[in-house]
Each structure stands twice: as C-alpha cells, then as structure tokens.
Amino acid sequence: MITLHGMSASGNCYKLQLLLAQLERPYRWVEVDTLSGATRTPEFLAKNANGKVPLLELEDGRCLAESNAILCYLAEGSAYYPAEPWLRAQTLQWLFFEQYSHEPYVAVARFIAKFLPPDHPRRAELPRLQERGHQALAVMEGELATRDFMLASGYSIADIALYAYTHDAPAGGVGLDAYPRLRAWLARVEGQPRFIAQQA
C-alpha cells in the first residue's frame, strides 16, 4: 500500500486525498506537523531533501514530492488525467498556473490569516497577496465562461489542484463574491462522485 505523508490543514495535501478518494485507491496516511519542524528531521529529509509535504512513498521505498507531480503520477491511466496530448498539455498548463500564479498568493494569504498570530509581522504582506490572489481568480473566472471545468473535456486533476485552495480563499481575505462562475465551478467540483471535503 502506498503511504502519503502530509498535513491535513494543507491544501497541497488535501488535493491528493481528494484524488485518492475519487480513484477509490487505499493508502496509509501519516500526519506530519510541519509547523513544529517535523519535516526537518534527518529521517524525513532522507525521504525528501526539500523538507516539505506532501510526500508519496511507494511500497518499494521510492519517494515522490511536489503535490502536482504526485497528482500526475496517481492519476495516470485514469479519466482524471487525459491521455490526448493537447488535453494533457492543458492539464499541465493549469497545474503550473496553480503553483506559480495562484498558490503563492491565495494559499499564503490563507496561511498567514489562519495560522499566524494577529500581531505577526507577516500580516503586512496580506494586501499584496490578496491583490495577486484576485488576479489569479479573475483568470479562472474568465476561462470558465466557456466551459464547466478547467478542461473542455471535463473534470480532471486541473480542477482538483485549483479547488484545493480556491474553496478556502476567503479565509485569507480573498473573497469570492465577484466570481459567480467560479462559485458555480466550486459547486460542480463538490458534486463529483466520491468528493470529500477537507478535514482540517
């Protein structure tokens, strides 16, 4: 059985839990408290020298890091990761967008607002992060004008990757009121078979 090392409060970890639930694939979950330095131990660094979760550990001991790389690996051969080259490239386009233009703003604003004390100096970053987060959501809102999901072919790991932090964007002060198509998309994702909500 595969093992997933992660932190339940992390959207990057949740996206993998959601995919595995929808694939109906069993796995072992190991909760890792990143806030207390659990990813900096020699034992964890031997599995992932970058010291981050999520981390997928295969039955033979091989380890794979980076949430969207793990999404691609787990979804291979399923309807969630199209085999057709153009659709596959578009999937990767959205995964790169999520990690470069969306997650660094939406997820970081959420982290600061939810997990750092009110007097923490990093709260000064929130206005800039929120502005950039809204830019990313506006891109998604525009794209959803012509289709129900991020790919024209239907629900995929592109949706899973982007849902993971978008659904909780208001926790970081990035509200969703201005994005009706985005809110409808969130509802469609939540209506998918075997959908599970984030547990933390």
C-alpha atoms as a printed R data frame, in Angstrom:
    type eleno elety resid chain resno       x      y       z
1   ATOM     1    CA   MET     A     1   0.000  0.000   0.000
2   ATOM     2    CA   ILE     A     2   1.212  3.497  -0.796
3   ATOM     3    CA   THR     A     3   1.876  5.937   2.048
4   ATOM     4    CA   LEU     A     4   1.074  9.643   1.956
5   ATOM     5    CA   HIS     A     5   2.931 11.881   4.382
6   ATOM     6    CA   GLY     A     6   1.047 15.131   4.841
7   ATOM     7    CA   MET     A     7  -0.573 17.756   6.993
8   ATOM     8    CA   SER     A     8  -4.371 17.769   6.984
9   ATOM     9    CA   ALA     A     9  -4.560 21.575   7.066
10  ATOM    10    CA   SER     A    10  -2.560 21.835   3.826
11  ATOM    11    CA   GLY     A    11  -4.407 22.297   0.552
12  ATOM    12    CA   ASN     A    12  -1.495 20.717  -1.295
13  ATOM    13    CA   CYS     A    13  -2.007 17.578   0.791
14  ATOM    14    CA   TYR     A    14  -5.790 17.715   0.539
15  ATOM    15    CA   LYS     A    15  -5.704 17.647  -3.256
16  ATOM    16    CA   LEU     A    16  -4.072 14.207  -3.079
17  ATOM    17    CA   GLN     A    17  -6.583 12.933  -0.515
18  ATOM    18    CA   LEU     A    18  -9.388 14.078  -2.816
19  ATOM    19    CA   LEU     A    19  -7.934 12.343  -5.878
20  ATOM    20    CA   LEU     A    20  -7.280  9.108  -3.980
21  ATOM    21    CA   ALA     A    21 -10.860  9.124  -2.679
22  ATOM    22    CA   GLN     A    22 -12.189  9.595  -6.190
23  ATOM    23    CA   LEU     A    23  -9.914  6.856  -7.517
24  ATOM    24    CA   GLU     A    24 -11.093  4.638  -4.623
25  ATOM    25    CA   ARG     A    25  -7.475  3.764  -4.002
26  ATOM    26    CA   PRO     A    26  -6.462  2.726  -0.474
27  ATOM    27    CA   TYR     A    27  -3.471  4.374   1.154
28  ATOM    28    CA   ARG     A    28  -1.840  4.906   4.515
29  ATOM    29    CA   TRP     A    29  -1.864  8.471   5.866
30  ATOM    30    CA   VAL     A    30   0.952  9.760   8.082
31  ATOM    31    CA   GLU     A    31   0.158 13.121   9.684
32  ATOM    32    CA   VAL     A    32   3.216 15.390   9.738
33  ATOM    33    CA   ASP     A    33   3.217 18.542  11.849
34  ATOM    34    CA   THR     A    34   5.189 20.889   9.628
35  ATOM    35    CA   LEU     A    35   4.696 23.828  11.989
36  ATOM    36    CA   SER     A    36   6.704 22.069  14.692
37  ATOM    37    CA   GLY     A    37   9.602 21.169  12.377
38  ATOM    38    CA   ALA     A    38   8.681 17.548  11.706
39  ATOM    39    CA   THR     A    39   9.790 17.850   8.063
40  ATOM    40    CA   ARG     A    40  13.290 18.965   9.107
41  ATOM    41    CA   THR     A    41  14.264 15.782  10.942
42  ATOM    42    CA   PRO     A    42  17.052 13.604   9.477
43  ATOM    43    CA   GLU     A    43  14.512 10.809   8.958
44  ATOM    44    CA   PHE     A    44  12.166 12.977   6.901
45  ATOM    45    CA   LEU     A    45  14.948 14.732   4.991
46  ATOM    46    CA   ALA     A    46  16.237 11.315   3.931
47  ATOM    47    CA   LYS     A    47  12.914 10.833   2.135
48  ATOM    48    CA   ASN     A    48  12.593 14.415   0.806
49  ATOM    49    CA   ALA     A    49  15.661 16.630   0.968
50  ATOM    50    CA   ASN     A    50  13.443 19.675   0.359
51  ATOM    51    CA   GLY     A    51  11.754 19.060   3.705
52  ATOM    52    CA   LYS     A    52   8.156 19.563   2.637
53  ATOM    53    CA   VAL     A    53   4.855 17.728   2.454
54  ATOM    54    CA   PRO     A    54   3.066 16.154   0.746
55  ATOM    55    CA   LEU     A    55   5.321 13.200   0.130
56  ATOM    56    CA   LEU     A    56   4.267  9.982  -1.580
57  ATOM    57    CA   GLU     A    57   6.116  6.840  -0.514
58  ATOM    58    CA   LEU     A    58   5.679  3.760  -2.686
59  ATOM    59    CA   GLU     A    59   5.670  0.180  -1.488
60  ATOM    60    CA   ASP     A    60   9.263 -0.287  -2.691
61  ATOM    61    CA   GLY     A    61  10.517  2.754  -0.767
62  ATOM    62    CA   ARG     A    62  10.724  5.215  -3.644
63  ATOM    63    CA   CYS     A    63   9.509  8.704  -2.725
64  ATOM    64    CA   LEU     A    64   7.928 11.433  -4.835
65  ATOM    65    CA   ALA     A    65   7.490 15.034  -3.698
66  ATOM    66    CA   GLU     A    66   5.626 18.075  -5.091
67  ATOM    67    CA   SER     A    67   1.850 17.854  -4.953
68  ATOM    68    CA   ASN     A    68   1.123 18.278  -8.648
69  ATOM    69    CA   ALA     A    69   3.775 15.755  -9.691
70  ATOM    70    CA   ILE     A    70   2.116 13.312  -7.298
71  ATOM    71    CA   LEU     A    71  -1.296 14.151  -8.794
72  ATOM    72    CA   CYS     A    72   0.004 13.284 -12.262
73  ATOM    73    CA   TYR     A    73   1.568 10.030 -11.068
74  ATOM    74    CA   LEU     A    74  -1.519  8.851  -9.199
75  ATOM    75    CA   ALA     A    75  -3.960  9.867 -11.946
76  ATOM    76    CA   GLU     A    76  -2.005  8.216 -14.764
77  ATOM    77    CA   GLY     A    77  -4.278  5.952 -16.795
78  ATOM    78    CA   SER     A    78  -7.476  7.402 -15.309
79  ATOM    79    CA   ALA     A    79 -10.065  9.796 -16.701
80  ATOM    80    CA   TYR     A    80  -8.698 12.476 -14.369
81  ATOM    81    CA   TYR     A    81  -5.505 12.880 -16.455
82  ATOM    82    CA   PRO     A    82  -6.306 12.845 -20.195
83  ATOM    83    CA   ALA     A    83  -4.028 10.858 -22.471
84  ATOM    84    CA   GLU     A    84  -4.636 13.028 -25.558
85  ATOM    85    CA   PRO     A    85  -1.522 15.223 -25.973
86  ATOM    86    CA   TRP     A    86  -3.256 18.621 -26.237
87  ATOM    87    CA   LEU     A    87  -5.512 17.982 -23.259
88  ATOM    88    CA   ARG     A    88  -2.573 16.648 -21.281
89  ATOM    89    CA   ALA     A    89  -0.578 19.794 -22.069
90  ATOM    90    CA   GLN     A    90  -3.526 21.956 -20.992
91  ATOM    91    CA   THR     A    91  -3.712 19.973 -17.752
92  ATOM    92    CA   LEU     A    92  -0.054 20.721 -17.098
93  ATOM    93    CA   GLN     A    93  -0.629 24.370 -18.007
94  ATOM    94    CA   TRP     A    94  -3.205 24.642 -15.199
95  ATOM    95    CA   LEU     A    95  -1.008 22.745 -12.748
96  ATOM    96    CA   PHE     A    96   1.851 25.170 -13.414
97  ATOM    97    CA   PHE     A    97  -0.540 28.121 -13.150
98  ATOM    98    CA   GLU     A    98  -1.755 26.811  -9.793
99  ATOM    99    CA   GLN     A    99   1.739 26.553  -8.349
100 ATOM   100    CA   TYR     A   100   3.156 29.766  -9.841
101 ATOM   101    CA   SER     A   101   0.260 32.248 -10.132
102 ATOM   102    CA   HIS     A   102  -2.365 31.002  -7.668
103 ATOM   103    CA   GLU     A   103  -0.955 29.063  -4.695
104 ATOM   104    CA   PRO     A   104   1.806 31.573  -3.788
105 ATOM   105    CA   TYR     A   105  -0.872 34.210  -3.167
106 ATOM   106    CA   VAL     A   106  -4.165 32.506  -2.274
107 ATOM   107    CA   ALA     A   107  -2.562 29.801  -0.129
108 ATOM   108    CA   VAL     A   108  -0.007 32.059   1.532
109 ATOM   109    CA   ALA     A   109  -2.679 34.643   2.435
110 ATOM   110    CA   ARG     A   110  -4.738 31.794   3.921
111 ATOM   111    CA   PHE     A   111  -1.743 30.548   5.922
112 ATOM   112    CA   ILE     A   112  -0.939 33.974   7.346
113 ATOM   113    CA   ALA     A   113  -4.550 34.753   8.227
114 ATOM   114    CA   LYS     A   114  -5.401 31.327   9.692
115 ATOM   115    CA   PHE     A   115  -2.208 30.204  11.368
116 ATOM   116    CA   LEU     A   116  -0.166 33.250  12.407
117 ATOM   117    CA   PRO     A   117  -0.993 35.433  15.422
118 ATOM   118    CA   PRO     A   118  -2.712 38.807  14.862
119 ATOM   119    CA   ASP     A   119   0.464 40.755  15.667
120 ATOM   120    CA   HIS     A   120   2.744 38.725  13.387
121 ATOM   121    CA   PRO     A   121   4.825 40.939  11.056
122 ATOM   122    CA   ARG     A   122   3.939 38.797   8.039
123 ATOM   123    CA   ARG     A   123   0.397 40.177   8.172
124 ATOM   124    CA   ALA     A   124   1.813 43.231   6.410
125 ATOM   125    CA   GLU     A   125   2.078 41.013   3.291
126 ATOM   126    CA   LEU     A   126  -1.673 40.372   3.120
127 ATOM   127    CA   PRO     A   127  -2.766 43.317   0.896
128 ATOM   128    CA   ARG     A   128  -0.281 42.390  -1.843
129 ATOM   129    CA   LEU     A   129  -1.071 38.684  -1.574
130 ATOM   130    CA   GLN     A   130  -4.802 39.353  -1.733
131 ATOM   131    CA   GLU     A   131  -4.392 41.573  -4.790
132 ATOM   132    CA   ARG     A   132  -2.408 38.901  -6.632
133 ATOM   133    CA   GLY     A   133  -4.837 36.234  -5.454
134 ATOM   134    CA   HIS     A   134  -7.710 38.150  -7.017
135 ATOM   135    CA   GLN     A   135  -5.747 38.368 -10.269
136 ATOM   136    CA   ALA     A   136  -5.491 34.574 -10.353
137 ATOM   137    CA   LEU     A   137  -9.175 34.105  -9.575
138 ATOM   138    CA   ALA     A   138 -10.082 36.575 -12.333
139 ATOM   139    CA   VAL     A   139  -8.154 34.442 -14.826
140 ATOM   140    CA   MET     A   140 -10.135 31.386 -13.756
141 ATOM   141    CA   GLU     A   141 -13.431 33.310 -13.869
142 ATOM   142    CA   GLY     A   142 -12.723 34.323 -17.465
143 ATOM   143    CA   GLU     A   143 -11.790 30.820 -18.553
144 ATOM   144    CA   LEU     A   144 -14.941 29.341 -17.011
145 ATOM   145    CA   ALA     A   145 -17.096 31.499 -19.268
146 ATOM   146    CA   THR     A   146 -16.938 28.836 -21.975
147 ATOM   147    CA   ARG     A   147 -16.866 25.544 -20.065
148 ATOM   148    CA   ASP     A   148 -17.856 23.856 -16.836
149 ATOM   149    CA   PHE     A   149 -14.372 22.724 -15.789
150 ATOM   150    CA   MET     A   150 -10.807 23.853 -16.381
151 ATOM   151    CA   LEU     A   151 -10.540 21.488 -19.364
152 ATOM   152    CA   ALA     A   152 -13.156 21.332 -22.108
153 ATOM   153    CA   SER     A   153 -13.110 17.543 -21.764
154 ATOM   154    CA   GLY     A   154 -14.428 17.657 -18.203
155 ATOM   155    CA   TYR     A   155 -13.369 17.245 -14.600
156 ATOM   156    CA   SER     A   156  -9.677 16.480 -14.116
157 ATOM   157    CA   ILE     A   157  -6.704 16.899 -11.825
158 ATOM   158    CA   ALA     A   158  -6.555 20.507 -13.074
159 ATOM   159    CA   ASP     A   159  -9.796 21.105 -11.179
160 ATOM   160    CA   ILE     A   160  -8.591 19.177  -8.131
161 ATOM   161    CA   ALA     A   161  -5.363 21.196  -7.969
162 ATOM   162    CA   LEU     A   162  -7.140 24.533  -8.224
163 ATOM   163    CA   TYR     A   163 -10.054 23.617  -5.970
164 ATOM   164    CA   ALA     A   164  -7.741 22.766  -3.058
165 ATOM   165    CA   TYR     A   165  -7.008 26.381  -2.133
166 ATOM   166    CA   THR     A   166  -9.708 28.252  -4.062
167 ATOM   167    CA   HIS     A   167 -12.534 26.867  -1.942
168 ATOM   168    CA   ASP     A   168 -10.896 28.305   1.193
169 ATOM   169    CA   ALA     A   169  -9.635 31.559  -0.362
170 ATOM   170    CA   PRO     A   170 -11.948 33.725   1.801
171 ATOM   171    CA   ALA     A   171 -10.056 32.524   4.885
172 ATOM   172    CA   GLY     A   172  -7.131 34.562   3.585
173 ATOM   173    CA   GLY     A   173  -9.235 37.595   2.764
174 ATOM   174    CA   VAL     A   174  -9.596 36.712  -0.926
175 ATOM   175    CA   GLY     A   175 -13.362 36.800  -1.240
176 ATOM   176    CA   LEU     A   176 -15.344 35.023  -3.957
177 ATOM   177    CA   ASP     A   177 -18.354 37.344  -4.239
178 ATOM   178    CA   ALA     A   178 -17.137 38.859  -7.524
179 ATOM   179    CA   TYR     A   179 -16.773 35.480  -9.222
180 ATOM   180    CA   PRO     A   180 -20.140 33.834  -9.961
181 ATOM   181    CA   ARG     A   181 -18.700 31.379 -12.494
182 ATOM   182    CA   LEU     A   182 -16.007 30.378 -10.052
183 ATOM   183    CA   ARG     A   183 -18.556 29.762  -7.307
184 ATOM   184    CA   ALA     A   184 -20.621 27.629  -9.689
185 ATOM   185    CA   TRP     A   185 -17.474 25.681 -10.597
186 ATOM   186    CA   LEU     A   186 -16.755 25.042  -6.909
187 ATOM   187    CA   ALA     A   187 -20.250 23.587  -6.586
188 ATOM   188    CA   ARG     A   188 -19.699 21.361  -9.628
189 ATOM   189    CA   VAL     A   189 -16.439 20.062  -8.182
190 ATOM   190    CA   GLU     A   190 -18.191 19.345  -4.884
191 ATOM   191    CA   GLY     A   191 -20.873 17.457  -6.814
192 ATOM   192    CA   GLN     A   192 -18.413 14.989  -8.325
193 ATOM   193    CA   PRO     A   193 -18.679 11.316  -7.352
194 ATOM   194    CA   ARG     A   194 -16.755 10.393  -4.194
195 ATOM   195    CA   PHE     A   195 -15.958 14.026  -3.398
196 ATOM   196    CA   ILE     A   196 -14.619 14.510   0.122
197 ATOM   197    CA   ALA     A   197 -14.310 17.793   1.991
198 ATOM   198    CA   GLN     A   198 -11.036 18.871   3.561
199 ATOM   199    CA   GLN     A   199 -10.830 17.580   7.113
200 ATOM   200    CA   ALA     A   200  -8.912 20.472   8.664
